[in-house]
Amino acid sequence: MFLDAVQRRNPGLIRFATKLHRAGIIPPNTFVIDRGAVRRNAARLAAKASELNLDLYFMAKQIGYDEHLLRAIRESIPGAVAVDWMGAETMIAQGVPIKHVGHLVPVPFHSIGHIMEQGRPEVWTLFDLEAAEAVNKAALLLKRQQPVLLRIVGHDLFPGQEGGFTPEAALSVADQISRMPGLRLAGVTCYPCFTWDESHEEYVQTSNLAAVLSAATQLRAAGYEITQINAPGNTSLNLLPQLARYGVTHGEPGHALTGTTPEQGLGKSAEEPAVVYVSEVSTVLPSGQAQIYGGGLYARGHAKSALVGGSIEAVLQSAPVPVAFPPAQYIDYQCLLDAPAAHVQVHTGDTVILSFRFQLFVLRSYRAIVDQKANGDWEFVALHSVSHA
């Protein structure tokens, strides 16, 4: 599990996060992120991608587009992919090069011109021909030609992320786009192209990847210069060789930057774990169970246990306490610690440390950025409130 990985591989982060909470410097419902670990993960990903002749765009929604972390990532991976137009606008405001837009959430018509002019994206993904016409119009007004990707879909789309072209339609769509002077077909993409198989503990390709590869083959055979086959989905150090093996040109790491990819829970991740979630016991129930403050309890986080204590040493030495997040249909005001099951006594006000997959851009949490100096001492860099973009 993720917490065990942090205990084994980055125990200093747990110690410092607990210290900050015990001192009142950070509140409960704070994700504490190790900037140094994020920087090293980005460097490892970039080096491996270069070795395999792959290009990377980094995904920053998980980390809430934090400016301190973006600067660290950009030392190795210069450009970003924006999951939606709001993320694009946030990063444009910070001066981050936007390389890919529209791949998961299409850009609204009235935002197309601004994002194209200010972000100058390397590629722009299209879901349908009406969107293509709108992007073409904006490009002509700006006197440029916008490289575009076709979203080619298989049968493995997540709910709320539907849309795109079938492989069988790719040639017809490409021919129509070729008649739009503001656009140039550069490649194909979809999401997710790889997924984690829990039962076999490995990454497997989805039907979306097969669809993308089929479309690329057809388009190249028809004479189109396909320079980008973009296959996001669980992009990590362990997955990069598979991308290269399938002829993919681009990957988009997100959770790999913070060491929260699925294999981290099994101790198989090549990336360092870089995040803990800090909470606090809000009340102890008559049963001995305890409620802790939420706000960042991501329903798909797969949290199983927590460390609890009234001091730094108590947290570090505590036995893991089983944790139960509320079901997704409820607001995550708080969650439950089953202290009696772990034979651990807890007290109101105790510090609680968890680690799990997270998505800061959809949570109402604080984030604290920390770093470790060359002499080994930890440094508190910044605390951003819930409302901070």
ABEGO torsion letter per residue (X at the ends): XAAAAAAAABAAAAAAAAAAAAAGABBBGBBBBBAAAAAAAAAAAAAAAAAAGBBBBBBAAAAGGBAAAAAAAAAABABBBBABAAAAAAAAAAGBBBABBGAABBBBAAAAAAAAAAAGBABBBBABAAAAAAAAAAAAAAGBBBBBBBBBBBAABBBGABEEBBAAAAAAAAAAAAABAABBBAEBBBOBABBBBAAAGBBBBBAAAAAAAAAAAAAAAAGBBBABBBBBEGBBAAAAAAAAAAGBABBBBBAAAAGABAAAAAGABABBBABBBBBBBABBBAAGBBBBBBGABBAAAGBABBBBBABAAAAAABBBBBBBBBBAABBBABBBBBAAAAGBBBBBGBBBBBBBBBBAAABBBBBBBBBBBAAGBBBBABBBBAABX
